Amino acid sequence: MAGPGYASPLEAMKGPREKLVWVPCIKTKTGKPDYLATIDIDPQSPNYCKVIHRLYLPYLDDEIHHTGWNTCSSCYDDPSRVRNRLVLPAIGSSRVYVVDISEETQPKLFKVMISTLGDAQGKAKGSFITFDSFTFEHTGPWTDMDSEYGYDYWYQPTHDVLVSSEWGCPTAFFKGFDPKDVEAGNYGSHINVYSWSSHRLLQSIDLGLEGIMPLEIRFLHNPLATQGFVGCALYANVFRGTGLMGPKVISIPIKKVEGWALPEMPGIMTDILISLDDRFLYFSNWAHGDIRQYDITDPEHPKLVGQIFLGGSIVKGGPVKEQPDPVHIQGRLIEGSPQMLQLSLDGKRLYVTDSLFSPWDKQFYPKLAKNGSLMLQIDVDVENGGLALNQNFLGMPEVTGECLRSTREARGHQGKPEVTRGWTECTRKCLKSPWEARDRQGFPEVTRKCPRSPGDAR
């Protein structure tokens, strides 16, 4: 009898097609709670693309931001491990919800925990705290050496390293994006390198102006690999690292515009991911409105092989003079822009949601905030590269007349379209980011020789 997950990334690519997806739906400042939508994405089902269940959270204004699993996606050889809990950290309230998904079509609230958002005054602080992955009880800090900011992280036990990224000061980004906060140093630009074994902060690498808001970190899935990438949001640059972070390998040009908040529009790269076979890197430019696909067979020289525009701030008919045509799907205008990305195990379907963070949604895409957001499916050419919008798929978590604030990161089951990370040795406790509580690696497991995913169990 096997446990959850797969023996290797390539074995995972042979897994069954995903049939369900869970999507956090955000209703901040509406007088209604966030909820977790269960959506049927089985093309053979009569409920295809329909919401079949909603789990409403008990409090208001949580602002669920990313999700994670209780069990790593690759501990396939441990029958005692079960992937039956979904973790929902709330960036707005500093709560962490644990949801029981034993009945996949009817999730239930299992536990509510308290996390932290920066320090007690809402100022910047980057650290880690640990939770027991069975009881979800807080077991203490992972390190006593804080970085200035926190956000995403990735660990490679084989190389005795944990690498974390930085967003910014909560008191800055909660009020909306203001370029003056960049000038004031209220957003991070460092990659922080820790020893996995000693938990000591070894080095903070300053990526400079081009590296402001280094949000998402992705290493290759091979546990022996030392190649990693970080997407830096504001100026839409990707840095590549071999062990530690190295040169910039992708840069999205700033666009000169009229009718926008500034005379120049950066890409604002908000999510990146790598296919399980380590062949393609994908990222979203939330301001420009496009998703890009790069062949990273040669990691030092990524090659653009696919691109698709889905809304954004520069479409024709909007206030900004003009670029791509607006995109409609099944009669509905895409009023936001690609943000969170979720790739199927076989790499052939890329699921996309268009909300980033409620204060920024209102600022950049007020019609999205008013009319509600969408989940889309992009069909991927895995042979030659290429991206195409699937016109038959339209995930609309809110189908009533209510105002849906936004949909966020999609997490799948029954085929699990989550991108598992690398396969290596597991450890006992679970790591959490203290201010956002993002479980970007599903909870680390029991110390033993078990294939491990050192990244988020997407």
ABEGO torsion letter per residue (X at the ends): XBBBEBABAAAAAABBBBABBBBBBBABGAGBBBBBBBBBABAABAABGBBABBBBBABBGAGBBEBBBABBAABAABAABBBABBBBBBAAAGBBBBBBAABAABBBBABBBBBBBEBAAGBBBBBBBBBBAAAGBBAEBABABBBABBBBBBBBAAAGBBBBBBBBBAAAAAAEBBAAAAAAGABBABBBBBBAAAGBBABBBBAEAAABGBABBBBBABAABABBBBBBAAAGBBBBBBGBBBBBABBBBBBBBBGBABABBBAGBABBBBBAAGABBBBBBAAAGBBBBBBAABAABBBBABBBBBEEAABBGBABBBBBBBBBBGGBBBABBBBBBBBBAAGABBBBBABABAAAAAAABAAAAAAEBBBBBBBBBAAAEEBBBBAABBBBABABABBBABBBBBBBBGGGABBBBBBBBBBABBBBBAAAGBBAAEBBBBBBBBBBBBEBBX
